Amino acid sequence: MTRTRLGIFVATSVVYVAIVVGVLTTSWPVRFDWQVMLFRPYKQWPEIHTFLDYFVVLGQRGPTAVAVAAWLGWCTHKQKTLRPLLVLGTSLLLLNATVGAAKIGMGRLGPHYATSIGSNEMFAGGDIFPSGHTANAVVTWGVLAYLATTPHTRRIASVIAALLALGVGMTTVYLGTHWMSDVTLGWTAGLMVLLVLPWFEPLMARAEATLLALWRRLRERRVTLAPVPVPAAVALGAPRTPADDELPVREPVGAGGRPGGTPSRVTDGRPHLSPRTHTIRSERTPVTPTGSRRPPHADRVPRTTPLGPATGRGRTAGTAGG
């Protein structure tokens, strides 16, 4: 917080208090509010009513917060720091706390719900003092100027943010949703939020360090709990013994007994037989046993002489002998 910024903050605070006191005492701010309200700007220039209905969305908290958060999220990824998003979150938190408390505490009714001409309409259950659209436009677009990295960019962003905040505030007066004093107090409330942001920079730095440390621990834990890849042989259900893990990896042998051949162990750690020379079918040794293929039988008499040409004699002799 520089001395210049501190001086601007004190001056803005004095203006804030002066507006609140002027409305509470029903002095000239309230008289001016009624003059503008009875003038009915939306009836004086009806041709721009449709455009301003859409333009006022630039001060609505939901759409503007999403748009600015998307841009600052990209900046966070690009700059590898959480500061842009932390600044936006801190500013919106301060805005909701201060402006929301003032709205509920003073309970002022808007022009469309005014009960008597010339009254300040305070403490009547309303929630329009200060103007939330105006204060949100100051803070949301002003954060972009606050986060600018060069003085030239900061000046341009500040002018654009000021024009948007001015346009949104006057649009609410044109539409008849806010008194002029509501808008003035909204400008000062939003500016005060931007002015106090440097006081929260140390807190945001500690929050960033804590979040980054937590993110690193979560990543390390996820890597530690990652599943170990299972070998293909084990995944297919092949039996595996403890001896398989103790088998040495033999060095491949090529031609001439020198290293350089195909490894005898595959990546899953199971040994394979060494390659053999492939022979064709005619060179292979027959594996069929020689002799009769009929199995031996206890009651069968081995035949030593072949049967003669007359098979009937042999059958008759065998019958007679039996």
C-alpha positions as CSV (number, residue, x, y, z in Angstrom):
1,M,0.0,0.0,0.0
2,T,1.7,3.2,-1.2
3,R,1.1,6.6,0.3
4,T,-0.8,7.7,-2.8
5,R,-3.1,4.7,-2.7
6,L,-3.6,5.2,1.0
7,G,-4.5,8.8,0.4
8,I,-7.0,7.8,-2.3
9,F,-8.5,5.2,0.0
10,V,-9.0,7.8,2.8
11,A,-10.6,10.3,0.4
12,T,-12.9,7.6,-1.0
13,S,-13.9,6.5,2.6
14,V,-14.9,10.2,3.4
15,V,-17.0,10.3,0.2
16,Y,-18.7,7.0,1.2
17,V,-19.6,8.3,4.7
18,A,-20.8,11.6,3.3
19,I,-23.2,9.9,0.8
20,V,-24.6,7.7,3.6
21,V,-25.1,10.6,5.9
22,G,-26.7,12.7,3.2
23,V,-29.3,10.0,2.4
24,L,-30.0,9.3,6.1
25,T,-30.7,13.0,6.8
26,T,-32.8,13.4,3.6
27,S,-30.7,16.2,2.3
28,W,-29.7,17.2,-1.2
29,P,-28.7,13.7,-2.5
30,V,-32.3,12.5,-1.8
31,R,-33.8,15.6,-3.5
32,F,-31.6,15.0,-6.6
33,D,-32.7,11.3,-6.6
34,W,-36.3,12.3,-6.8
35,Q,-35.7,14.8,-9.6
36,V,-34.0,12.2,-11.7
37,M,-36.7,9.6,-10.9
38,L,-39.6,11.9,-11.9
39,F,-37.8,12.8,-15.1
40,R,-38.1,9.1,-16.1
41,P,-35.2,8.7,-18.5
42,Y,-36.5,5.5,-19.9
43,K,-39.5,7.4,-21.3
44,Q,-37.3,10.3,-22.6
45,W,-35.2,7.9,-24.8
46,P,-37.1,4.7,-25.3
47,E,-35.2,3.8,-28.5
48,I,-32.1,2.7,-26.4
49,H,-34.1,0.7,-23.9
50,T,-33.5,-2.7,-25.5
51,F,-29.8,-2.2,-25.9
52,L,-29.3,-1.0,-22.3
53,D,-31.3,-4.1,-21.0
54,Y,-28.5,-6.2,-22.4
55,F,-25.7,-3.8,-21.6
56,V,-26.5,-3.8,-17.9
57,V,-25.5,-7.5,-17.7
58,L,-21.9,-6.3,-17.7
59,G,-22.5,-5.4,-14.1
60,Q,-24.3,-8.6,-13.1
61,R,-22.2,-10.7,-10.7
62,G,-22.7,-14.1,-12.2
63,P,-21.9,-13.6,-15.9
64,T,-19.1,-11.2,-15.3
65,A,-17.5,-13.4,-12.7
66,V,-17.6,-16.4,-15.0
67,A,-16.1,-14.5,-17.9
68,V,-13.3,-12.9,-15.9
69,A,-12.5,-16.2,-14.1
70,A,-12.1,-18.0,-17.4
71,W,-9.7,-15.4,-18.6
72,L,-7.7,-15.4,-15.4
73,G,-7.7,-19.2,-15.4
74,W,-5.9,-19.1,-18.7
75,C,-3.5,-16.5,-17.3
76,T,-2.9,-18.8,-14.3
77,H,-2.0,-21.7,-16.6
78,K,0.2,-19.5,-18.7
79,Q,2.1,-17.8,-15.8
80,K,2.2,-21.0,-13.6
81,T,0.9,-19.1,-10.6
82,L,-2.5,-19.0,-8.7
83,R,-2.3,-15.3,-8.0
84,P,-4.8,-14.1,-10.6
85,L,-7.5,-16.4,-9.4
86,L,-6.7,-15.7,-5.8
87,V,-7.0,-11.9,-6.4
88,L,-10.3,-12.3,-8.1
89,G,-11.7,-14.6,-5.3
90,T,-10.5,-12.2,-2.6
91,S,-12.0,-9.1,-4.3
92,L,-15.3,-10.8,-4.8
93,L,-15.4,-12.0,-1.2
94,L,-14.7,-8.5,0.1
95,L,-17.3,-7.1,-2.3
96,N,-20.0,-9.5,-1.2
97,A,-19.2,-9.0,2.5
98,T,-19.1,-5.1,2.5
99,V,-21.8,-4.3,-0.1
100,G,-24.1,-7.1,1.0
101,A,-23.9,-6.0,4.7
102,A,-24.6,-2.4,3.7
103,K,-27.6,-3.4,1.5
104,I,-29.2,-5.4,4.3
105,G,-28.3,-3.0,7.1
106,M,-29.8,0.1,5.4
107,G,-32.8,-1.6,3.7
108,R,-33.5,1.1,1.2
109,L,-36.3,0.7,-1.4
110,G,-35.8,1.4,-5.1
111,P,-37.6,4.0,-7.2
112,H,-40.2,1.5,-8.5
113,Y,-41.2,0.7,-4.9
114,A,-41.0,4.2,-3.4
115,T,-43.9,4.9,-1.0
116,S,-43.9,8.7,-0.7
117,I,-42.4,11.5,-2.8
118,G,-39.4,13.2,-1.1
119,S,-38.6,10.4,1.4
120,N,-35.3,8.6,1.6
121,E,-37.0,5.2,1.7
122,M,-34.5,3.9,4.3
123,F,-35.0,0.9,6.6
124,A,-38.0,-0.3,4.7
125,G,-36.8,-3.8,3.8
126,G,-35.1,-3.0,0.5
127,D,-31.7,-4.0,-0.8
128,I,-30.5,-1.5,-3.4
129,F,-28.2,0.9,-1.4
130,P,-25.5,0.8,-2.6
131,S,-25.9,-0.4,-6.2
132,G,-24.6,-4.0,-6.5
133,H,-24.4,-3.9,-10.3
134,T,-22.3,-0.7,-10.1
135,A,-19.9,-2.0,-7.4
136,N,-19.5,-5.3,-9.1
137,A,-18.6,-3.6,-12.4
138,V,-16.0,-1.6,-10.7
139,V,-14.4,-4.6,-8.9
140,T,-14.7,-7.2,-11.6
141,W,-13.3,-5.2,-14.5
142,G,-11.0,-3.3,-12.2
143,V,-9.3,-6.5,-11.2
144,L,-8.0,-6.9,-14.8
145,A,-6.4,-3.5,-14.5
146,Y,-5.0,-4.4,-11.0
147,L,-3.3,-7.6,-12.5
148,A,-1.9,-5.9,-15.6
149,T,1.8,-6.6,-15.9
150,T,3.0,-3.3,-17.6
151,P,2.1,0.4,-16.8
152,H,0.8,1.0,-20.3
153,T,-1.5,-2.0,-20.1
154,R,-2.7,-1.0,-16.7
155,R,-3.6,2.5,-17.8
156,I,-5.6,1.2,-20.8
157,A,-7.4,-1.4,-18.6
158,S,-8.2,1.2,-16.0
159,V,-9.8,3.5,-18.5
160,I,-11.9,0.6,-19.9
161,A,-13.0,-0.6,-16.5
162,A,-13.9,3.0,-15.5
163,L,-16.0,3.4,-18.6
164,L,-17.8,0.1,-18.1
165,A,-18.5,0.9,-14.4
166,L,-19.8,4.4,-15.4
167,G,-22.0,3.0,-18.1
168,V,-23.5,0.2,-16.0
169,G,-24.3,2.7,-13.1
170,M,-26.0,5.2,-15.4
171,T,-27.9,2.4,-17.1
172,T,-29.5,1.3,-13.8
173,V,-30.6,4.9,-13.3
174,Y,-32.0,5.0,-16.8
175,L,-34.0,1.8,-16.2
176,G,-35.3,3.2,-12.9
177,T,-33.9,0.3,-10.8
178,H,-31.6,2.5,-8.7
179,W,-31.4,6.0,-7.3
180,M,-28.5,8.2,-8.3
181,S,-27.1,8.1,-4.8
182,D,-27.2,4.2,-5.0
183,V,-25.0,4.4,-8.0
184,T,-22.6,6.9,-6.4
185,L,-22.2,4.8,-3.3
186,G,-21.7,1.7,-5.5
187,W,-18.8,3.4,-7.3
188,T,-17.1,4.3,-4.0
189,A,-17.7,0.9,-2.5
190,G,-16.1,-0.9,-5.5
191,L,-13.2,1.5,-5.5
192,M,-12.5,0.9,-1.9
193,V,-12.4,-2.9,-2.4
194,L,-9.7,-2.4,-5.2
195,L,-7.7,0.0,-3.0
196,V,-7.4,-2.5,0.0
197,L,-6.3,-5.4,-2.2
198,P,-2.6,-4.8,-1.5
199,W,-3.2,-5.3,2.2
200,F,-4.3,-8.9,1.4
201,E,-1.3,-9.7,-0.8
202,P,0.7,-11.5,2.0
203,L,-2.4,-13.6,2.8
204,M,-2.8,-14.5,-0.8
205,A,0.8,-15.5,-1.1
206,R,0.6,-17.8,1.9
207,A,-2.6,-19.3,0.5
208,E,-0.9,-20.0,-2.9
209,A,2.1,-21.7,-1.2
210,T,-0.3,-23.9,0.8
211,L,-2.4,-24.9,-2.2
212,L,0.7,-25.7,-4.3
213,A,2.2,-27.8,-1.5
214,L,-1.1,-29.7,-1.1
215,W,-1.3,-30.3,-4.9
216,R,2.3,-31.7,-4.9
217,R,1.4,-34.1,-2.1
218,L,-1.7,-35.3,-3.9
219,R,0.3,-36.0,-7.0
220,E,3.0,-37.9,-5.1
221,R,0.4,-40.0,-3.4
222,R,-1.3,-40.7,-6.7
223,V,2.0,-41.9,-8.2
224,T,2.7,-44.0,-5.1
225,L,-0.7,-45.7,-5.3
226,A,-0.4,-46.4,-9.1
227,P,-0.9,-50.1,-10.0
228,V,2.3,-52.1,-10.8
229,P,2.3,-53.5,-14.3
230,V,1.8,-57.3,-14.4
231,P,3.9,-59.4,-16.8
232,A,2.1,-61.0,-19.7
233,A,2.8,-64.6,-18.6
234,V,1.4,-63.9,-15.1
235,A,-1.6,-62.0,-16.5
236,L,-2.5,-65.0,-18.8
237,G,-2.5,-67.3,-15.8
238,A,0.8,-69.1,-16.4
239,P,2.2,-70.8,-13.3
240,R,5.2,-69.1,-11.8
241,T,7.5,-70.2,-9.0
242,P,9.9,-68.3,-6.8
243,A,12.8,-70.0,-8.7
244,D,11.8,-68.1,-11.9
245,D,12.8,-64.9,-10.3
246,E,16.2,-66.2,-9.3
247,L,17.2,-67.6,-12.7
248,P,20.2,-65.7,-14.2
249,V,19.8,-64.0,-17.5
250,R,22.1,-65.9,-19.8
251,E,24.1,-63.8,-22.3
252,P,23.1,-64.6,-25.9
253,V,25.7,-66.5,-27.9
254,G,26.0,-66.0,-31.6
255,A,28.1,-67.6,-34.3
256,G,31.6,-68.6,-33.2
257,G,30.7,-68.8,-29.6
258,R,30.7,-65.0,-29.2
259,P,28.0,-62.9,-27.6
260,G,25.5,-61.4,-30.0
261,G,22.7,-63.9,-30.6
262,T,19.0,-63.8,-29.6
263,P,18.5,-63.5,-25.8
264,S,17.5,-66.8,-24.1
265,R,15.2,-65.0,-21.7
266,V,12.1,-63.0,-22.6
267,T,11.0,-59.8,-20.9
268,D,8.7,-61.7,-18.5
269,G,11.6,-63.5,-16.9
270,R,10.8,-67.1,-18.0
271,P,13.6,-69.2,-19.6
272,H,13.2,-70.8,-23.0
273,L,15.0,-73.7,-24.7
274,S,17.9,-73.0,-26.9
275,P,17.1,-73.0,-30.7
276,R,17.7,-76.3,-32.6
277,T,18.4,-77.1,-36.2
278,H,15.2,-77.7,-38.1
279,T,15.2,-80.9,-40.2
280,I,12.8,-81.9,-43.0
281,R,10.5,-84.9,-42.7
282,S,12.6,-87.3,-44.7
283,E,15.6,-86.7,-42.5
284,R,13.9,-87.4,-39.2
285,T,14.2,-90.7,-37.3
286,P,11.0,-92.8,-37.3
287,V,9.4,-93.0,-33.9
288,T,7.0,-95.9,-34.7
289,P,8.1,-99.2,-33.0
290,T,9.0,-102.1,-35.3
291,G,7.2,-105.5,-35.2
292,S,3.5,-106.3,-34.6
293,R,1.3,-103.5,-33.4
294,R,-1.1,-106.0,-31.7
295,P,-0.9,-105.9,-27.9
296,P,0.2,-109.2,-26.2
297,H,-2.5,-111.5,-24.7
298,A,-2.2,-114.3,-22.1
299,D,-4.4,-116.9,-23.9
300,R,-2.9,-116.3,-27.3
301,V,-0.4,-118.8,-28.6
302,P,2.4,-117.3,-30.6
303,R,2.3,-118.3,-34.2
304,T,5.7,-119.7,-35.4
305,T,4.7,-121.2,-38.8
306,P,2.6,-119.6,-41.4
307,L,-0.7,-121.2,-42.4
308,G,-0.7,-123.5,-45.4
309,P,-2.6,-123.0,-48.5
310,A,-5.4,-125.3,-47.2
311,T,-6.9,-123.3,-44.3
312,G,-9.5,-126.0,-43.6
313,R,-6.9,-128.5,-42.4
314,G,-5.4,-126.2,-39.9
315,R,-8.9,-125.3,-38.6
316,T,-9.8,-129.1,-38.3
317,A,-6.6,-130.1,-36.6
318,G,-6.9,-127.3,-34.2
319,T,-10.5,-128.5,-33.4
320,A,-9.5,-132.1,-33.0
321,G,-6.6,-131.3,-30.8
322,G,-8.9,-129.3,-28.6
